[in-house]
Amino acid sequence: MRFKKRYLLYELIPGHHHFEYNQIRSAVTNAIQEAHGDYGTAVLCHTLRVQVYNQETAIIMIRARFGQHHLVQSAVCFIKQIASKNVCFRALHIGGTIKSTERFLIKHHRQSLAPLLAHCKTKEERQKIQSAIRDSCSHEKKYIPSQKRGSFIADEIDEDDSDL
């Protein structure tokens, strides 16, 4: 039997601090221990994982087991410090797969870049933001299937048959 997972996406506020994965994980597990006691810690000890932490964008993706992800959600609200630095977690998304969570993250980044165009002072700044938006669009395209499954195999077979 496979275990279903949920991917919780959070933004750290303020985002200028830099943390290690183990610091974030220990802060989350301590919050779960305080909020839900031994039960919460025991249920989530093997499945809780900080999947992604981007220091530049201050985005954190936490993986938890389906059903118990509500314990993580409620406990993360109580985290006020990580490594003696004041932080706040802002919930962005809950997804069933990494792919759906990454799709949301791409859309979120694109939406956060668009308002910056109005505040550009130089042409170079405007071009950088426009290229970042274009790059985010190209990253999203890789998740959209362009061919039916197995059609590339048929193309390879046809090429091999032409040599015979």
C-alpha positions as CSV (number, residue, x, y, z in Angstrom):
1,M,0.0,0.0,0.0
2,R,1.3,3.4,-0.9
3,F,1.2,6.3,1.5
4,K,-0.5,9.4,0.2
5,K,1.4,12.7,0.8
6,R,0.6,16.3,0.9
7,Y,3.0,19.1,0.0
8,L,2.6,22.3,2.0
9,L,4.0,25.5,0.5
10,Y,5.0,28.3,2.8
11,E,6.6,31.7,2.5
12,L,8.9,32.9,5.3
13,I,8.4,36.5,6.4
14,P,10.8,38.3,6.6
15,G,12.6,36.5,3.9
16,H,16.1,37.9,4.3
17,H,17.3,35.2,6.8
18,H,19.2,32.2,5.7
19,F,18.5,28.8,7.4
20,E,19.6,25.2,7.1
21,Y,17.1,22.4,6.3
22,N,17.7,20.9,9.8
23,Q,17.0,24.2,11.5
24,I,13.6,24.5,9.7
25,R,12.8,20.8,10.4
26,S,13.6,21.1,14.1
27,A,11.5,24.3,14.4
28,V,8.5,22.5,12.8
29,T,8.9,19.3,14.9
30,N,9.2,21.4,18.1
31,A,6.0,23.3,17.1
32,I,4.3,20.0,16.5
33,Q,5.5,18.7,19.9
34,E,4.2,21.8,21.6
35,A,0.9,21.9,19.8
36,H,0.0,18.2,19.6
37,G,2.3,16.5,22.1
38,D,3.7,13.0,21.7
39,Y,0.9,11.9,19.4
40,G,1.7,14.5,16.8
41,T,5.4,13.8,16.9
42,A,4.9,10.1,16.7
43,V,2.5,10.3,13.8
44,L,4.7,12.6,11.7
45,C,8.3,11.6,12.7
46,H,8.9,9.4,9.7
47,T,7.0,11.3,7.0
48,L,7.7,14.9,7.8
49,R,10.4,16.4,5.5
50,V,11.5,19.8,4.4
51,Q,11.4,19.0,0.6
52,V,12.5,22.4,-0.7
53,Y,13.9,25.6,0.8
54,N,14.8,28.4,-1.5
55,Q,16.8,31.0,0.4
56,E,16.4,33.6,-2.4
57,T,12.6,33.5,-2.5
58,A,12.1,32.3,1.1
59,I,9.8,29.5,0.0
60,I,9.6,26.3,1.9
61,M,7.9,23.1,0.8
62,I,7.1,20.6,3.5
63,R,6.1,17.0,2.8
64,A,3.7,15.3,5.3
65,R,1.5,12.2,5.2
66,F,-2.1,12.7,4.1
67,G,-4.5,13.1,7.0
68,Q,-1.8,14.2,9.4
69,H,-0.9,17.3,7.3
70,H,-3.5,19.2,9.3
71,L,-1.3,18.7,12.4
72,V,1.6,20.4,10.5
73,Q,-0.7,23.3,9.3
74,S,-1.9,24.0,12.8
75,A,1.5,23.7,14.4
76,V,3.4,25.9,11.9
77,C,1.2,28.9,12.9
78,F,2.9,28.9,16.3
79,I,6.5,29.2,15.0
80,K,7.8,32.6,15.8
81,Q,11.5,32.0,15.7
82,I,14.0,29.8,13.8
83,A,17.5,29.8,15.1
84,S,16.7,32.8,17.3
85,K,15.6,34.9,14.3
86,N,12.0,36.2,14.1
87,V,10.0,34.7,11.3
88,C,6.4,34.1,10.3
89,F,5.0,31.4,8.0
90,R,2.6,32.4,5.3
91,A,0.6,29.5,3.8
92,L,0.6,29.6,0.0
93,H,-0.7,26.2,-1.2
94,I,-1.4,22.6,-0.3
95,G,-0.9,20.1,-3.1
96,G,-1.2,16.4,-3.6
97,T,1.9,16.1,-5.9
98,I,5.1,17.9,-6.2
99,K,4.2,18.7,-9.8
100,S,1.0,20.5,-8.9
101,T,2.8,22.4,-6.2
102,E,5.5,23.5,-8.5
103,R,2.9,24.6,-11.1
104,F,1.3,26.8,-8.4
105,L,4.8,28.1,-7.4
106,I,5.5,29.1,-11.0
107,K,2.2,31.0,-11.3
108,H,2.8,32.6,-7.9
109,H,6.3,33.8,-9.0
110,R,4.9,35.1,-12.3
111,Q,2.1,37.0,-10.5
112,S,4.6,38.6,-8.1
113,L,6.9,39.7,-10.9
114,A,4.1,41.4,-13.0
115,P,3.5,44.3,-10.6
116,L,7.2,45.0,-10.5
117,L,7.1,46.1,-14.2
118,A,5.2,49.3,-13.1
119,H,7.9,50.3,-10.7
120,C,10.9,49.9,-13.1
121,K,13.0,53.0,-13.4
122,T,15.4,51.9,-16.1
123,K,15.1,49.9,-19.3
124,E,17.5,47.3,-18.0
125,E,15.4,46.6,-15.0
126,R,12.3,46.2,-17.2
127,Q,14.1,43.8,-19.5
128,K,15.3,41.7,-16.5
129,I,11.8,41.4,-15.2
130,Q,10.4,40.6,-18.6
131,S,13.0,37.9,-19.2
132,A,12.2,36.4,-15.7
133,I,8.5,36.3,-16.7
134,R,9.4,34.6,-20.0
135,D,11.6,32.1,-18.2
136,S,8.7,31.2,-15.8
137,C,6.5,30.6,-18.8
138,S,9.0,28.3,-20.3
139,H,9.3,26.3,-17.1
140,E,5.6,25.9,-17.0
141,K,5.5,24.5,-20.5
142,K,7.7,21.6,-19.5
143,Y,4.8,20.3,-17.4
144,I,2.3,20.3,-20.2
145,P,2.5,17.0,-22.1
146,S,3.1,17.7,-25.8
147,Q,2.8,14.2,-27.1
148,K,0.7,11.2,-26.3
149,R,2.5,8.6,-24.3
150,G,4.5,6.2,-26.5
151,S,4.3,8.3,-29.7
152,F,8.0,9.0,-29.6
153,I,8.7,5.3,-29.7
154,A,6.7,4.8,-32.9
155,D,8.7,7.6,-34.5
156,E,12.0,5.9,-33.6
157,I,10.7,2.6,-35.0
158,D,9.7,4.2,-38.3
159,E,13.2,5.7,-38.6
160,D,14.8,2.3,-38.1
161,D,12.5,0.7,-40.6
162,S,13.5,3.2,-43.3
163,D,17.1,2.0,-43.1
164,L,16.1,-1.6,-43.9
